[in-house]
Amino acid sequence: MGSRLTEAQADFAAAVRDFAKRECASTDHPAGAGRPPHDPEIYRRLADLGWLGVCLPEEYGGAGGGLGDACVFLEETTYGLVPAGGFITTVITARAYERFGSEEQRRTVLEGVARGTVLAVAMSEPAAGSDVGALRTRAERLPGGGWLVEGQKTWISNAHLAGSMLLVARTGPDKHRGLTMFHVPMDTPGVEVRGIETMGGREVNDVFLTGVRLPDDAVVGEEGHGWPQLMAGLNDERLFLAANMLGLARRAFDDAVSFVREREQFGRPIGTFQALRHRVADLATEIECARLLVREVAADCDAEPSRLFPREASMAKLKATETAKRVALECMQMMGGYGYATEYGMERHLRSAVVSTVYGGTSEIQRDIIGKSYGL
C-alpha cells in the first residue's frame, strides 16, 4: 500500500532495520524485555553513522533531512527495539535551537546532538501540565547582569541522560507573554535531577532549580516570546511522538502475529480461529491508517516548512498513540498468559503505549485542538 516514502527514505528505513537486527538482537533481551530504554554505546554508534543529525542542517554536522526523515528514523528504531530512548526529546529540543537559538547556541547544541549528546526540555511543573502557561518557575534579572532561576520542573524526560536542557521559565506577569526559553547545561550549579519511578522504569525526572545563575546569553530566542516559540515546535513534537508510537504499534502487532501463527490449541494454530483472525485484520487496518496519516502530515510539513499544521499534527499524535495503546492491549489478550510475561516483551510494549496518550499533550487535549480548528 502507498506510504509516500521517497526512494531515499525507503533505503534509510532498510538501513536502520538492518542496524537493529545486527546490533540490537540479543538472546539476553528477547523482544527487548529487560533492556534499558537508552544504551549510550548503541547511541554512540548511531552518531558515528550520522543518523542522530538526520533532520539538522549540514553546517552543524547534520544530514540536512526533513521531518519525514526523522519520522522514518523514529519509527524504525522503535520497531527494531533500538535502545535510543534519548533521541526523541533530543530531536524535539534541537529543532527549537535551530529555529530560535543564537549562532553560538546552534553551533554548540546542534553539533553536540550530531555527536551523540542527549537534550531535554523542561516545561511541565507540579501545577502546570496541560496548562503550560500556568508555570511558576521564575527567572529574574540580576543587577550585575545575568539571570537567577528558582523553581521545580517535573516529568522531564531524559534529564538524567542530558547534557543540557531547554528550560521554560516565567520572566513576566502575563500568562503567555511572560515566558522565556533558556539554555541550561545540566552541570550548572543549583540544578538537581531526581528520578521518578514509573511503569516504564526510569524515564522521567523531577528537576529542582535552586539559586541557578545563568548568563545573559542563555536566553534562547527573545525574552517574553517563550509561548509562541513553544507553539511553533508543537508540529514537530506531536509528529515525532506519532512516528515513535507507529513503530511501537507495528512491533507489538508483528510479535503477536508471530506468536499466534505458532501457538497451537485444539490441534491447530490459534491464529486460524476466526476470533483472532478478525482481530488481526482490524488491528492491521488501524495501523495502516495511522501510518498513512503520519507520513502524509510529515510530507506536508516538509513541503511547506514555514506553515504550521496544528490540526493535522494533533490528528497524527491522537491516532498513532491511541492505536498503539489499543494494539498492545489487544495483542496481549491474543497471547494470553504469555502476553503478560516479561519473557515475551508484550507487557513492555503495553507499558510504553499506555503513557503515550498522556505525554506530549493528552488525547483529550489533542481532541480539543482538533475540535477548535473547526470553529467549535
C-alpha positions in Angstrom: 0.0 0.0 0.0 1.1 3.6 -0.6 3.3 5.1 2.1 4.7 8.2 0.5 8.2 7.3 1.4 10.8 8.5 -1.2 13.3 6.1 -2.5 16.0 7.6 -0.3 13.7 7.3 2.8 12.9 3.7 1.9 16.7 2.9 1.7 17.2 4.7 5.0 14.5 2.7 6.7 16.1 -0.5 5.4 19.5 0.6 6.7 18.0 1.3 10.2 16.2 -2.1 10.2 19.5 -3.8 9.3 21.3 -2.0 12.1 18.6 -3.1 14.6 18.9 -6.7 13.6 22.7 -6.6 13.5 23.5 -4.6 16.6 20.4 -4.9 18.9 19.3 -8.5 18.6 20.2 -10.3 21.8 19.2 -13.6 23.5 19.7 -11.8 26.8 16.9 -9.4 26.0 14.2 -11.2 23.9 11.8 -8.8 22.4 13.6 -6.0 24.2 12.5 -7.3 27.7 14.7 -6.0 30.5 16.8 -3.8 28.2 17.2 -0.2 29.3 15.5 2.3 27.1 18.7 4.1 26.4 22.1 2.5 25.8 25.0 5.0 25.5 27.1 2.7 23.4 24.4 2.0 20.9 23.7 5.7 20.8 27.3 6.4 20.0 27.2 4.0 17.1 24.1 5.8 15.7 26.0 9.1 16.0 29.0 7.6 14.1 26.7 6.7 11.3 25.5 10.3 11.1 21.9 9.4 11.9 21.3 11.4 15.0 21.5 14.6 13.0 19.1 13.3 10.4 17.0 16.4 10.2 19.6 19.0 11.3 21.4 21.4 8.9 24.6 20.1 7.3 26.6 23.1 8.6 26.1 21.9 12.1 27.0 18.3 11.4 23.6 17.1 10.4 22.3 15.3 7.3 20.1 18.1 6.1 17.0 15.9 6.0 13.4 16.9 6.9 10.7 15.9 9.4 9.8 12.9 7.2 13.3 11.5 7.5 13.3 11.9 11.3 9.9 10.2 11.4 11.4 7.2 9.4 14.3 7.0 11.9 12.0 7.1 14.9 9.5 4.6 13.5 12.2 2.1 12.6 14.4 2.4 15.7 11.3 1.9 17.9 10.2 -1.0 15.7 13.7 -2.5 15.9 13.9 -2.1 19.7 17.0 0.1 19.3 17.7 1.4 22.9 17.9 5.1 21.8 15.3 6.5 24.1 17.1 9.8 24.4 16.6 10.7 20.8 13.0 11.8 20.8 13.4 14.6 23.3 16.8 15.5 21.7 15.4 16.0 18.2 12.4 17.9 19.5 14.6 20.2 21.6 17.2 20.6 18.8 14.6 21.9 16.4 13.9 24.7 18.9 17.5 25.7 19.0 17.7 25.6 15.2 14.7 27.9 14.9 15.4 30.4 17.7 18.9 29.9 19.1 21.8 32.3 18.5 24.6 31.2 16.2 26.7 30.2 19.1 23.9 28.2 20.7 23.1 26.4 17.4 26.7 25.5 16.9 27.3 24.3 20.4 24.0 22.4 20.8 23.4 21.1 17.3 26.9 19.9 16.7 26.7 18.1 20.1 23.5 16.4 19.1 25.1 15.1 15.9 27.9 13.7 18.1 25.6 11.9 20.5 24.6 14.5 23.2 21.1 14.0 24.6 18.9 17.0 25.2 15.9 17.5 27.5 13.1 20.1 27.5 11.7 21.4 30.8 8.2 22.7 30.7 5.9 20.8 33.0 5.6 21.6 36.7 3.6 20.1 39.6 0.8 22.6 39.0 1.3 23.1 35.3 0.9 20.2 33.0 -1.6 20.6 30.1 -1.8 24.2 31.1 1.8 25.1 30.5 1.1 28.8 30.7 0.5 28.4 34.4 4.1 27.5 35.2 5.7 29.2 38.2 9.5 28.6 37.8 10.8 32.1 37.7 13.9 33.7 36.1 14.8 37.2 37.4 17.3 39.6 36.0 20.3 40.2 38.3 21.5 43.8 38.9 25.0 43.0 37.6 23.8 41.0 34.6 22.5 37.5 34.1 19.6 35.6 35.5 18.6 33.9 38.8 16.3 30.9 38.4 14.2 29.3 41.1 11.6 26.6 40.7 10.8 23.0 40.1 10.0 21.0 36.9 8.5 17.6 36.8 8.0 14.7 34.3 11.2 15.8 32.5 12.0 13.0 30.1 15.7 12.1 29.8 17.0 14.8 32.1 19.2 12.2 33.7 20.9 11.5 30.3 21.0 15.0 29.0 24.0 17.3 28.6 21.7 20.4 28.7 18.0 21.3 28.8 15.8 23.9 27.3 14.1 25.5 30.2 10.9 27.5 30.0 10.6 30.0 32.9 8.5 32.9 33.8 10.1 36.3 33.3 6.9 38.5 33.4 3.4 38.5 34.9 1.5 37.8 31.7 0.4 34.2 31.4 1.7 33.7 27.9 3.7 36.8 27.0 5.7 36.4 30.2 7.6 33.2 29.3 11.1 32.9 28.1 13.3 29.9 27.0 16.8 29.4 28.5 19.7 27.1 27.6 20.8 25.4 30.8 23.8 22.9 30.9 22.9 20.1 33.3 26.1 20.6 35.3 25.1 24.2 36.2 25.3 24.7 40.0 21.9 24.5 41.6 20.4 22.1 39.1 19.4 18.8 40.8 17.8 15.8 39.0 15.8 13.2 40.9 14.3 10.2 39.1 10.7 9.3 39.1 10.0 5.6 39.0 7.2 4.7 36.6 5.6 1.7 35.0 8.3 2.1 32.3 11.2 2.4 34.8 13.4 5.4 35.0 12.4 7.6 32.1 11.2 10.9 33.6 12.5 13.2 36.4 11.9 16.0 38.8 14.4 18.8 38.2 14.9 21.3 41.0 16.5 24.7 40.3 17.8 26.4 43.4 19.7 29.6 43.1 20.7 28.8 39.5 22.6 31.6 37.8 22.6 31.9 34.0 24.4 34.4 31.8 22.6 36.9 29.6 23.3 34.9 26.5 21.4 31.8 28.0 18.2 33.2 26.6 17.0 31.2 23.6 15.1 33.4 21.1 13.6 36.5 22.6 12.7 37.4 26.2 9.0 37.1 26.7 8.5 35.1 23.5 8.7 31.6 25.0 5.0 30.9 24.4 4.9 31.4 20.6 8.3 29.7 20.3 6.8 26.7 22.1 3.7 26.7 19.8 6.0 26.7 16.7 7.5 23.4 17.9 4.3 21.6 18.5 4.1 20.3 15.0 7.5 18.6 15.5 6.8 17.2 18.9 3.4 15.7 18.0 4.6 14.3 14.7 7.7 12.7 16.3 5.7 11.1 19.1 3.3 9.8 16.5 6.1 8.2 14.5 7.5 6.7 17.6 4.2 5.1 18.5 3.6 3.9 15.0 6.8 1.9 15.3 5.7 0.5 18.6 2.3 -0.5 17.2 3.9 -2.3 14.3 6.3 -4.1 16.6 3.6 -5.3 19.0 1.4 -6.4 16.1 4.2 -8.4 14.4 5.3 -10.0 17.7 1.7 -11.1 18.3 1.1 -12.4 14.8 4.3 -14.5 15.0 3.0 -15.9 18.3 -0.5 -16.8 17.1 1.0 -18.5 14.0 3.0 -20.9 16.1 0.9 -21.3 19.3 -1.4 -24.4 18.9 -4.5 -25.2 20.9 -7.2 -27.7 20.0 -4.9 -29.1 17.3 -4.2 -26.0 15.2 -2.5 -22.6 15.4 -4.7 -20.2 17.4 -4.4 -17.6 14.7 -6.5 -19.7 12.4 -9.5 -19.2 14.7 -11.9 -16.6 13.3 -12.0 -14.6 16.5 -8.2 -14.0 16.4 -8.1 -13.7 12.6 -10.6 -10.9 12.6 -8.9 -9.2 15.5 -5.6 -9.3 13.4 -7.4 -7.8 10.4 -8.9 -4.9 12.4 -5.5 -4.1 14.0 -3.6 -4.3 10.7 -6.1 -1.8 9.2 -5.8 0.6 12.1 -2.0 0.5 11.9 -2.1 1.2 8.2 -4.4 4.2 8.8 -2.0 5.6 11.3 0.9 5.0 9.1 -0.6 6.8 6.1 -1.7 9.8 8.3 1.7 10.2 10.0 3.6 10.1 6.7 1.1 12.4 5.0 1.4 15.0 7.7 5.2 14.7 7.6 5.3 15.1 3.8 3.0 18.2 4.1 5.3 19.8 6.8 8.3 19.2 4.6 6.6 20.6 1.6 5.6 23.8 3.4 8.2 24.3 6.2 7.1 27.8 7.0 3.5 26.7 7.7 2.1 25.2 10.9 -0.2 22.2 10.7 -1.7 22.2 14.3 -4.8 20.2 13.4 -3.0 17.6 11.3 -0.2 17.2 13.8 -2.7 16.7 16.6 -4.6 14.2 14.5 -1.4 12.2 13.9 -0.5 12.2 17.5 -4.0 11.2 18.6 -4.4 8.5 16.0 -1.0 6.9 16.4 -0.9 6.9 20.2 -4.4 5.6 20.7 -3.8 3.0 18.0 -0.6 1.9 19.8 -2.4 1.5 23.1 -5.2 -0.5 21.5 -2.8 -2.7 19.5 -0.6 -3.5 22.5 -3.6 -4.3 24.7 -5.3 -6.5 22.1 -2.1 -8.3 21.3 -1.6 -9.1 25.0 -5.1 -10.6 25.0 -4.3 -12.7 22.0 -1.2 -14.1 23.6 -2.9 -14.9 26.8 -0.6 -15.5 29.8 2.4 -15.3 27.6 1.5 -11.7 26.7 1.6 -10.9 30.4 5.1 -12.5 30.9 8.2 -10.3 30.7 9.9 -13.1 28.7 7.9 -12.1 25.6 8.1 -8.4 25.8 4.4 -7.6 25.1 3.9 -6.3 28.6 6.7 -3.8 27.9 5.1 -2.7 24.7 1.8 -2.1 26.6 3.6 -0.1 29.3 5.2 2.1 26.7 2.0 2.6 24.7 -0.3 3.5 27.7 1.7 6.6 28.7 1.9 7.8 25.1 -1.7 9.1 25.2 -0.7 11.3 28.2 2.7 12.9 27.4 3.2 15.5 24.7 -0.4 16.6 25.2 -3.0 14.2 26.3 -5.5 12.7 23.8 -8.1 14.9 25.4 -6.0 18.0 24.6 -5.5 16.8 21.0 -9.2 16.3 20.5 -9.8 19.8 21.9 -7.3 21.3 19.5 -8.9 19.4 16.6 -12.4 20.4 17.6 -11.4 24.1 18.0 -9.9 24.1 14.5 -13.4 23.7 13.1 -14.6 26.8 15.0 -16.2 24.8 17.9 
